[in-house]
Amino acid sequence: MGVGRAVSWPLLRVAVSGDSMGPTLSAGDWLLCRYVPAAATVRAGQIVVVERPDRTGFLLVKRAVRREGDGWWVEGDNVAASDDSRTFGVVPDDLVIARVLARYAPRFRRL
């Protein structure tokens, strides 16, 4: 069961740093994201914002690959440049923060 979130504003802006999601996303891209009320609402293939399980407060942008137990296996699109579930394991549901809706800068593109 996912942990619900109460937020006053359902949207979040995130800046991409690094090359782990290339070529889909690049360093300097700005993303518009929607907080997820429960990680179970995420679907495989979607790009998500997660808190890294072994580094409190450190947010990552990754692709949700598959459900595993009470969490998500996440990976970067650029395997050679990504620290992801292959490094830190499954991301628990309560650390899945948001789903990426679109890149709005430098050019708008729905994801």
N, C-alpha and C positions, 0 to 999 in steps of 0.2 A: 504494500500500500504506500502511495506517495505521500509526502508531507505537503500540506497546503500552505500557501503563502497569502498574506493579506498585504496588498500594496495599494498606495493611494494613486499611483500613476502606472498603468500597465506596460508602458514602453520604456526601453532602456537604449541608450546610445553606447556603442562600443567601438574603439579604435583598434585596428588590426596592427600588430607588430610581429615581425618575423615572417618566414616563408613556409610555415608548416601547412598552410591551406592552399598554396599555389598549385595550379594556376587559377583556381576558382577565386581566391582572394589574395590580395597583395598587401604588403606593409604600407600603411598610410590610408587604406580603405576605412571608411566609416560605415558602421552597420546599424540598422534600426532593428531592434529585437523586442519580442514580447515575453514578459515574465510568464513562466508556465506554472499553473496552479498545482500541478502534480506531474512528475516525470513520466507517468504512464500516458500522458497526452502526447508525448513525443513519438514520432514514427521513425523507423529505420530509414536512413538516407537524408534526413534533415540535418541542417547545420545548427549546432547548439552552443550556448555559452555554459561552461561548467566551472566549478571550483576544483582545482587540482586536489585530490584526496590527501596527498602527502605534504601540501604547502597551504596552510590556512590563508584564505583571502586572495590567493593567486588565481586569477580567472584565465581560462583558455577558450578559444574558439575551435571546435572540432566537429567532425561529422559523426552522428549517432549511427553506429553500424548494426548493433543488435542488442536486444534485452538479454541480460544475464542475471537471473535471480531478482534481487531488489535493486537493480542498477542498470547502467548502460555501458557497453563497450564502445569507446570512442576512438577515432583515428583521424589524423591529419591526412589531407589529400596528397601531400608531398611526403611520401614515406621516408625519404632520406633526411628530411629536415624536421621531423616531428617527434616530440616527446608526447606520448599518448598512452592509451591503455596497455600497449605492449611494454611500457616502462612502469606504470603505476597501477595497473589492473583496472578492474571495473569501477566506474564512478557511481557511488550510491545515489539513489533517487533524490535525497535531500540536498545534493550538491549540483543537481541539474538546475540551472538558474533561469535560462531563457532560450527561446527558439529564434533564430535569425529570420527576419522577414525580407529584408532588402539591403542592398548596398546603396547608400545615398550620396556618397562622395568617394572619389572625384566625379563619377557619373552614376546616376540612378540605374539600378538593375535589380529586378525582383529575383529572389533566390528560392 
